Amino acid sequence: MNELQSIMHVEDDPSIQQVAKIALEAVGGFSVHTCASGKQALTDYPSVTPQLILLDVMMPGMDGPTTLHQLQNQYDLTKVPVVFMTAKVQSNEVASYKALGAADVVAKPFDPMTLSNQIRQIWIDFHQ
């Protein structure tokens, strides 16, 4: 298993984009490519080739589950864990995200100081 370095973060809210980017880059040491929409994620994926995708569930236009489905149809994501970020974290909701192919779910609001450790642990679990 390689060490996690490259993350694509798909999030429409600029303030969450900023906090996550700082948390993941400054605290976690990751390289983060931010996409403001699912459509941008589909366009940018081949040039970014992230090791992990952090995907907002509720976005205008194309929501997270639709974005995941489109990415799965266009690209091989078998080695790329997709992690949904959402405030909807009831056990049945988490189960439905995992049924769509998500590796895990990170609850919003997230703690910027622990986000990178959470993501790193998901990465390790995914590859075991």
N, C-alpha and C positions, 0 to 999 in steps of 0.2 A: 504494500500500500504506500502510495506517495503521500507526502505531507500536503495538506490543504493550503493552497496559496491564492487561487483565483476564484472569486465569487461574483456572480451576476445578481444584482439586487433589482427586482422589478417592483416599483412602488410609485403611485401617482402623487402622493403628498410630499411636497418639497421639504417640509420640516422633518418628516420621518426619514426621507432620503439622507438629509444632512447628518442627523443624529446617528443613523445606522452606519453611514460611511465613516464617520469619525470613530465610532465604537469599534468597527471592524478593522479599520486601517491603523489607527493610533494605538488602540488597546490590544488588538489581536494580531497586528502585523500582516494582515491580508491585503491583497490587491482587489479593489472593488470596482466593478463596472456597473453604473446605475442606469436603469432604463425607466422612463416615465410612464410606459404603457406596455401592455402585452404585445401590441403590434411592433413596438420598437424592439422588444426582446426577440421576437421572431426574426426581425431583420438583422439584429446585431449578433445573434448567437454564433453563426459560423465564423465571424472574425474574432470574437472574444473567446470562444470555446472554454467556458468556465468549468471548473471542477465541481462546483455546487451552485444551485440556483435558489435564491431566497425570494419567494414570490408572495406578494400581497394577494389576499383573496378578493376583497371588494375594490374594484377599479371601474371607472366609467368605460364604456365601449366594450372592451374584452376583459372579463373578470379573470381571476387567477385560475380557477378550474378549466375554463375555456383555453386560456393561454397554455396551461400544462398539456391539455389534449392536443393542441396545434403543434407544440414543440415535439411531443411524442410521435406525432404523425410525420413530421419533417426530419427529425434527427434521432439518432440512437442515444437515448438517455439511460441506458442500462447501467452505466458506470457513473452517472451524474445524479447524486441525490438532489431531489427538489424538496424544499422546506417551505411550507406555507406559513405566512405571518398573518395572524388574525386575532380579533377580540372574541371571535366565536370559537370557544374551546370546550364546549360541552363534550362529554365522551362520545356521544353519537355523531357529533360534527367532526371530531378528530378521526373517528373510525371512517367516516365517509371520505375525508381527504386522503387517508391512507389507502382506501379502496381505489381511488383515482390514480394512485401511484406515488403519492407523497411519501418521503422517507420519515418525516416527522412534522410537527407543528410547533411554532414559537408563538407564545401568547403576546398580544399587544394589550397594554403598553409593555414594552420590554425594558429590562434594566441594561443601560448602555455599558455598565462595568462588567456584566456577566454574559452579555450576548456572544462575544467571541468564544468563550469557553463552552457555552451551549452549542454553538455551531460546530466547534471542534469535536465535541463529544458525539454529536449526530454523525459527523464524518467518520469517526472511529467505529461507531455502532454499525453504520451502513456497510462498512468494509469487512466486518467480522462474519 
